[in-house]
């Protein structure tokens, strides 16, 4: 018997002047109960750009919460369908 769960992985960075300042990742399994990590990769750049970094972190949180609130991760969508006509 094959048993398991599907999950979605998120990997994002807050980029300032072409450099990754904060790395954010999360795993959202079918249950919607996520595991999230945020890592400041450049403390000086973070201190100098807190507002922008925090804006990016808030956007990441919103994305994550939206997925959690869905309750399940829809990984079965067919993204290769073509529109007919035109």
N, C-alpha and C positions, 0 to 999 in steps of 0.2 A: 504494500500500500504506500502510495506517495502522499505525504502530508507536509504542509508548509503554509506559509503566508506570503502575500504579495506586499511590497512596500515601495514607497517613493523616497528617493534620496534627493536632498537639496544641498547644493554647494554654491555659495555666493561670497563675494568679496566687496568690501568698501574700498574703492580705488581713488586715491588722491594723487594727482600729478603723475599718473601712470604706475603708481606703486600700490600694492595690496597692503592696506593698513589694518583692516579687521577682516578676519576670515570667519564665515558663519556656515555651519552645516547642520543638517537635521535629517533624521530618518523618521518617516511617518508610515507605520504599518497599517494594515487594513482596519485595525481597531481604532485608529485615529489617535492613539496615545503616543505622542512623539518623544524623541530624544534629541535635544538641541545643544549645540556647542558654539560658543563665540570666543575667538582668540584674537587678542590685540597683537599684531605682528610687528608693529613699529610704534613704540610708546611715545616717542617725540612727535611723530607725525599725528598720532591720535590726539595728543594734548593740544597741538596747534590747530587741529581741525575737528574738535569734538562735535560741534553742531552738525557738520556734514556726515561724520561717521555715525552719530546717533540717529540722524535722519535715515540713513541706509539700514541701520539695525532695526529701526521701527518698521520700515518697509518689509524687511525680512520677517519680522514677527507677524505682521499682518498677513503675509503670504502663508506662513506656517499655520496661523490660527484658522485661516480659511480652509486649509486642508484638514485640520483637526475637526472643524465643525461639520465637515461633510460626512464624517463618521467612517467612511471607507475611501480607499484610494482607487479611482477608476483607471486601471492600467489596461483595460480591455478595449479602449477606444481605437477604432481603425482610423489612423491618421493619413493613410495612403489613398483614401477615396477621392475620386475625381468627379467634378460636376459634369453633368450631361448637358448637352445643348451648347449654346453660345456661339 
